[in-house]
Amino acid sequence: MDDPTTLAARAARAGGTVAVERFRTDVRFEAKAHKNDLVSEADADAQDRVVALLAAESDAPVVGEESDTPSTVPTGGPAWIVDPIDGTANYLRGLRLWATSVTRVEDGEPVAAATVMPAMDDEFLAGEETRLNGESVSVSDRADPETFAVAVLGWGPHGEREAYATLADAVVRECGDMRRLGSMQSALAFVASGGLDAAITTRRPNPWDSVGGAHMVRAAGGTVTDLSGERWRHDSQGLVASNGQAHGRLVELARDVVASVDE
């Protein structure tokens, strides 16, 4: 078997190839948990391709968003976490910002990750370091949060967006700029490569949306914690990923948002 990073990359490329072949075509889709939570035929087909490749090369179970794969990361042993199209809403609108993500975990901790963006011709890989299209990258070195570009993550259904709106307002008021990208794995990859300075959600993200990107940020020299400032895990509440500069202030900002919404 290839090393975990190489196999993650191969699997993500395979799924991305399936997805990009259907991109900007008449792909059927339906809503899942709510009317803006979409899944398409391309998601299912891409995941099937990823799972088939992994099954041929590895005995580790697959945790995934689609099909019949389990949705919980095992606490012990190896596993793969797959998101065939992270950013399905972008994909279905013909926007290029979406990714196929494959992550390897050992005892619940990520050890390798691939985020492939075939419509943008970009590939992020992380083992012990993070690479973009083969070149080593690192987080930004900005230290003043008033100069930070921050992605606000964790969109929810109508009626459950007060925390998101409050967080967005706080970022607009206290940071340099805000981004809403529609693909959490892409946003975290951009933090890892220095294009963004931080990414924040007060929600508990799904593992397929977050674990690989969190590993990339850390492998690129950044910091990823929960809302208590403790090391982030796949089952943590909230996520704050940053270049490590002014990280405490970002955690405080997110924590204040939760406190204000809970009042």
C-alpha positions in Angstrom: 0.0 0.0 0.0 1.1 3.6 -0.7 1.9 5.8 2.3 -1.2 7.4 3.7 -0.6 10.8 2.1 0.0 9.3 -1.4 -3.1 7.1 -1.1 -5.3 10.0 0.1 -4.1 12.0 -2.9 -4.8 9.2 -5.3 -8.3 8.6 -3.9 -9.1 12.3 -3.8 -7.9 12.7 -7.4 -10.1 9.8 -8.5 -13.2 11.2 -6.9 -12.4 14.7 -8.2 -12.1 13.3 -11.7 -15.6 11.8 -11.5 -17.0 15.1 -10.1 -15.4 17.4 -12.6 -16.7 15.3 -15.5 -20.2 16.1 -14.4 -19.5 19.7 -13.4 -21.7 22.3 -15.2 -23.9 19.6 -16.6 -27.5 18.8 -15.8 -26.9 16.9 -12.6 -29.9 15.7 -10.6 -29.9 16.7 -6.9 -32.1 16.7 -3.8 -32.3 18.3 -0.4 -31.2 16.4 2.7 -31.6 17.9 6.2 -33.1 21.1 4.9 -33.7 22.8 1.6 -30.3 24.4 1.3 -28.5 21.2 2.3 -28.0 19.6 -1.1 -26.7 16.3 -2.5 -26.3 15.4 -6.1 -25.8 12.3 -8.2 -22.2 13.5 -8.7 -21.6 13.4 -4.9 -22.7 9.7 -4.8 -20.7 8.7 -7.9 -17.6 10.5 -6.7 -17.8 8.9 -3.3 -18.3 5.4 -4.8 -15.1 5.9 -6.8 -13.1 7.0 -3.8 -14.4 4.2 -1.6 -13.7 1.6 -4.3 -10.1 2.8 -4.6 -9.5 2.9 -0.9 -11.1 -0.6 -0.4 -8.7 -2.0 -3.0 -5.7 -0.6 -1.2 -6.6 -0.6 2.5 -8.6 -2.5 5.1 -9.4 0.6 7.1 -13.1 1.6 7.3 -14.4 4.7 5.5 -16.3 7.5 7.2 -18.2 9.5 4.6 -21.0 12.0 4.0 -22.8 10.0 1.4 -24.1 6.5 0.7 -23.9 3.8 3.3 -20.7 4.8 4.9 -20.7 5.4 8.7 -20.8 9.0 9.9 -18.8 8.6 13.1 -15.0 8.6 13.4 -13.8 5.5 15.3 -11.9 6.2 18.5 -9.4 3.5 17.9 -7.5 2.2 14.9 -7.2 3.6 11.3 -10.0 5.0 9.2 -10.5 7.2 6.1 -12.8 10.2 6.1 -14.2 11.2 2.7 -16.1 14.2 1.4 -16.7 13.6 -2.4 -17.7 17.2 -3.1 -17.2 19.6 -0.3 -19.1 22.7 -1.5 -22.0 21.0 -3.3 -24.1 24.2 -3.4 -21.2 25.9 -5.2 -20.8 22.9 -7.5 -24.5 22.9 -8.5 -24.4 26.6 -9.2 -21.4 26.2 -11.6 -18.9 27.9 -9.2 -15.4 26.5 -9.2 -14.8 26.5 -5.5 -15.4 22.9 -4.4 -13.2 20.1 -3.4 -12.8 16.4 -3.0 -11.4 15.6 0.4 -9.8 12.4 1.7 -8.2 12.1 5.2 -6.5 9.3 7.1 -6.9 9.2 10.8 -5.2 6.9 13.4 -7.0 6.6 16.8 -9.1 9.6 15.8 -6.2 11.8 14.9 -5.5 12.9 11.3 -2.1 11.8 9.9 -2.6 12.6 6.2 -5.0 14.6 4.1 -5.7 15.6 0.5 -8.0 18.4 -0.7 -8.2 18.3 -4.5 -9.9 21.2 -6.4 -10.0 20.0 -10.0 -12.1 22.9 -11.3 -9.4 25.2 -10.0 -6.4 23.0 -10.8 -5.2 23.1 -7.2 -4.2 20.2 -5.0 -3.4 20.5 -1.2 -1.7 17.6 0.5 -0.6 17.3 4.1 1.5 14.7 5.9 4.2 16.1 8.0 4.1 19.3 6.0 1.5 20.9 3.8 2.0 21.3 0.0 0.1 23.1 -2.7 0.7 21.7 -6.1 3.9 20.1 -4.9 5.3 23.2 -3.2 5.6 23.5 0.6 3.4 26.2 2.0 2.9 27.8 5.4 0.4 29.9 7.2 0.5 33.7 7.0 2.7 35.8 9.3 0.2 38.6 10.0 -0.1 39.4 13.7 -2.7 42.2 13.7 -6.3 40.8 13.6 -7.4 44.1 12.1 -5.5 43.0 9.0 -6.8 39.4 9.0 -9.0 37.9 6.3 -11.2 35.4 8.2 -13.6 32.8 6.8 -16.8 32.4 8.8 -17.8 28.7 8.7 -20.8 26.7 9.8 -23.9 27.7 7.8 -27.1 26.2 9.1 -30.8 26.0 8.2 -33.1 29.0 8.4 -34.1 29.6 12.0 -30.7 28.5 13.3 -28.5 31.2 12.0 -28.3 33.7 14.9 -24.9 32.5 16.0 -23.6 32.6 12.4 -25.0 36.2 11.9 -23.5 37.3 15.3 -20.1 35.7 14.4 -20.1 37.4 11.0 -20.9 40.7 12.6 -18.1 40.3 15.1 -15.6 39.4 12.4 -16.6 42.4 10.3 -16.2 44.7 13.3 -12.9 43.4 14.7 -11.0 41.8 11.7 -9.8 43.2 8.4 -12.1 41.3 6.1 -14.5 38.4 6.1 -15.0 35.5 3.6 -17.9 33.1 3.1 -16.6 30.4 0.7 -19.2 27.6 0.9 -16.5 24.9 1.2 -15.0 24.4 4.7 -12.2 22.2 3.5 -11.2 24.8 0.9 -11.3 27.5 3.5 -9.1 25.6 5.9 -6.7 24.8 3.0 -6.5 28.5 2.3 -5.6 29.2 6.0 -2.8 26.5 5.7 -1.4 28.2 2.6 -1.6 31.7 3.9 -4.4 33.0 1.6 -6.6 33.4 4.7 -5.4 34.2 8.2 -8.2 32.3 10.1 -11.4 30.4 9.9 -14.0 30.1 12.6 -17.2 28.3 13.4 -19.2 28.1 16.7 -20.9 24.9 15.5 -19.6 21.4 15.7 -18.5 20.7 12.1 -18.9 17.4 10.5 -15.7 15.4 10.3 -15.7 15.2 6.5 -15.9 19.0 6.4 -13.1 19.7 8.8 -10.6 17.0 9.9 -8.4 17.1 6.8 -8.3 20.9 6.7 -7.5 21.1 10.4 -4.5 18.7 9.8 -3.3 20.9 6.9 -3.4 24.1 9.1 -1.3 22.4 11.8 1.1 20.9 9.3 1.6 24.3 7.9 2.5 25.8 11.2 -0.9 27.1 12.3 -3.1 26.5 15.4 -6.5 24.8 15.6 -8.5 24.8 18.8 -12.0 24.5 20.1 -13.9 27.4 21.8 -12.1 26.7 25.1 -8.7 27.1 23.4 -8.0 23.4 23.8 -6.6 21.3 21.0 -9.4 20.7 18.4 -10.6 17.2 17.7 -13.3 15.8 15.4 -15.9 15.8 18.1 -15.1 19.3 19.5 -17.6 22.1 19.8 -16.7 24.9 17.5 -13.4 25.3 15.6 -10.9 28.2 15.4 -8.1 27.7 12.9 -5.5 30.4 12.5 -1.9 31.3 11.7 -1.3 31.2 15.4 -1.0 35.0 15.7 -3.7 36.5 17.9 -5.3 33.1 18.2 -6.4 33.8 21.7 -8.3 36.9 20.6 -10.1 34.9 17.9 -11.1 32.2 20.4 -12.3 35.0 22.8 -14.3 36.5 19.9 -16.0 33.2 19.1 -16.7 32.5 22.8 -18.3 35.9 23.2 -20.6 35.1 20.3 -21.8 31.9 21.9 -22.4 33.7 25.3 -24.3 36.5 23.6 -26.6 34.1 21.7 -27.2 32.0 24.8 -28.3 35.0 26.9 
